Amino acid sequence: MFLTIIPFIADGVANDWPKAVACLERTLGSILGNPERDLRAMVICQDRPPLNIKDGRYIFLETKLPKPDKQDVMAKHRDKGNKLWEAYEAARQIAPEYVMIVDADDLISNTLLAYVGQRPDVDAFCLKTGYEWKEGSSHFTLLPRFNQICATAFINRFNKRLFPALLGEDTRLIGELGHNQVEAAMDAEGLRVDKIYEPKAVYVTGHVNHMDGALHNLTIQRRVKDMARSLWRNRIITPELKKEFGLLQESPQDSGY
């Protein structure tokens, strides 16, 4: 089984709860666009989002964690981490083969599970390249070092080697690390990691609920260079890309991005 885990922000904590729910529904649509029946998409939150999802592969996990202060950014990050830990505990009952964390506004390819299923001898997958989409834009931008910027970048076997603090007796962390640290930890551990350079996920930005803190890991010089290269990295969102990433209901308006 392939399990995606989506920690979702609660009502009263999001800047715009209906917008957050709309983004979540779009994210779930992209995940459930993968046809494999042994897929589960788990959302964990204090409040059940009012979704129109009828797919039996969708799971909602209600947490009793207290809601963080809306104005406290660090508290919101801790809330997300605590939800992930609780979801991992619940995953032990499901016993998935693979686990993937997906941010509640990002998108994944409808070919991702097929790609993973064809490589049974791999411990983990790292999305080295992906797309960035500023919501409302008519194109994606190809994003190198995707795993350094976006949390929706790793697929891990749910076993003691990748989750030793949860499933084993060791205090070392791999699957529980921050996304900008995971690749180096996996390489140091000698894990078999398939590093994917074909875009299989979309990092979504430009909306009211987005917490844009990941770019602090890049230097100013690197950001300027990336901006200069953005013109040749742009990809028009074709009908084929819309279908692949679950954007069939979207009508992008060019925002100058």
C-alpha positions, 0 to 999 in steps of 0.5 A: 500500500502507498499512503500519502499523509496531509497535515491540514491547517484547522479552521480559525488558524488558516488565513482563509479556511474556505480557500484552504479547503479548496486547495486541499480538495485540488490536492486530493484530486491530484493524488487520487488521480493515480488509478492504483487501488492500494493507495490511501490519502490521509488528511489529519486535522482538528476539524473535518474539512467539508470536501466533495471527495467520494473516493473510498481511498480517502481517510480523515484522521481527527486529532485532539491536539489544541489549535495553535495561535493563528499569529504564531508561525512557529506554533503552526509549524509545531502543530504540523509536526505533531500531526505528522507524528500522530499520522505516523502512529496511525499508519502503523495500523495500516502497515503501508509499504510506502509513505509520502508527506504531501503539503495540503496545497501541492500536486502530484503526478498521476503517474507517480505510483506507477513509477514507484511500483516499477522499482521494488528494490528501492528504499526511498525516492527523492524528487530532485526536480519538480514544478512551481506554480504560482496560483493563477498563472498559465504556466509552471516553472521547472524547479531544480533542487526541488527537494530543498524547497518543497516538502512534497519531495520524498517517498519512503518505505515505512520501515525501521531503517527510515523511521527508526525512532518510530518503528525501531529502538534507535533514536536516529531520525531519517523519515522524520527529518526536515525535507532539506535534510533528508537526502543527505541523511539517506546518502549517509545511511547508504540507502538505495535512493532513486533520485527522480529528475522528471517532474512528478510534483508541483509546489504551489505558491501565491495564495493567501494560506501559503507559508513561504519559508522554504526559500531561506535555504537558498542564498540571495545569489542563487535566488537571483540566478534562478529568477534569471533562468526562469524564462527558459524554465517556464512550461505552458500548462497544456491540457496534458499537464492539467490532466497529469496534475489534477488541474482540469477544473482550473482556468489559470489567468496569467498573473505576470509570473 
